[in-house]
């Protein structure tokens, strides 16, 4: 099954933001840091949140991450739409169709966490994240 979720970006405050959202909506937050996946060569970024997800008892899912220092972050446009699941053909098709006339920011490719991942901006300026679960991963 493919999921579509909001994905929020922060500058060093994803942990605090997700703690707030957990207190508001309930549920459980899971977190991975940049250090967990050796995703940054800057040791100062080790404790930044690379990916977090709040899953509520009613099934809502909100995702968030800290933006690396090397990337621009503009408050007010610091969100993306995340497509995730395990159907490679379906999700690759979405990636290709959404990127037509837009901009591929990161090509769909194997990621450090074992899934395939890509980022794009569609022709209307909307940021999209596509994650295809690798073998043995859960698609959230």
N, C-alpha and C positions, 0 to 999 in steps of 0.2 A: 504494500500500500504506500502511496506517495503522500507526503504531508506538506502543507504550505503554512509557514509560520513567519511572524515578524521577527526580525533579527536586529537588535540595537547595538550601536557602536559607541564606545566611551573612550576617554583618555584617562586611564588610571583609576576609573571609578566603577568598573563593571561589578566588582565584588560587592561594594556598598549598595549599588543600585539593585542588584539581584536580591540582596538581603532585604531591602525595603519591599520589593515586589513580592517576596516570599511572605513577609509579614502582612501584606495587604490581601493577597489571594490565597494564602495557605499553600500546601503542597510541599514539594521537595526540590531543592536546587542541587544540580551536579555541576562540578567545575573541573576544568583542566587548565593548567598554567602553561606558559611558553616553555618553562623549564621541563615540564612533564614530557614534551615532545621535542626538546632541543630545537625549538622553532625560531630562536633568535641568537645571533652572535653577540648581542649586547647583554652582558650579565645583569645590568640594571633592569632588564625587562623580564627576568626569570619568573617573578611572581605575578606578572600581568596575567589576566585571564585570557586564554586563547579561545576557549569555548565554555559557555555555561548554558544550562537549560533549566527552566523552572517548569515542572509538570504539576498541575493542580489535580486535586481529587476529581474535579469535574471534567478533566481531559484537556484543559487549555495548556498550551505550551508557548512559552516566551523564551527566546534565545538572546544571548548577549556576549560581547567580547570587548576587550581593550584593543584599541588601535595601536600598532607598533609606532614608535617615535618617528620612524622614517616615512610614515604615511600621513597624508593630510587628513584632518578631521574637521568638518564644518558643522558646528551645532545647528540644529534645525533640519539638517539633511543626513543625520547620522543613523540612518536605518536602511535595512535591506529587506527583501523578501527571500526567505529560504525555502527551497524545494529539496526534500530529502526522502530517501527510500531505498529500495533494493532492486527496482526494475531498471536495469541499465539502459535498455533500448528506449523506454519511455522517457527517462530523465535526460538522456543524451539528446533525444529529439526535442525536448523542451529547451535545452541549452542552445541547440542549433537554431531553432525558430526564434527564440527571444533575442539572440545575438545578431540575427540578420538585420542589417541596417543600423545596428548599434555598435558597441565596442566590447571586445573581449578583453577583460582586465587581467585575468589569469586563465589560461586554457584548461579545459577539463583534463586532469591528469592525476596519477597516483599521489596521494598526500602522505605526510609523515605518520598519520594515525591509521593508515591502512585502507582508507576509502579513496574513491576518486572524487576530486573536488575542482570546481571552477567558479570564476566570478565574471560577471558581465554587467554592462549598462545597456538597457534596451533603448530603442529609438526615441522613447519618451523621457529618458533620463532616470528611469527607475533602476536601482541597484538590485541585482539578483545573485544569490549564492546557490549553487547546485552541488549536493553531496550524494554520491552513490555508495551505499554501504558495501564494504568489501566482505570477503568470505569470513564468516564468524562474527561480524559486527552487528549491532542493533541499529536500525535505520533512523534513530532520532538523533 
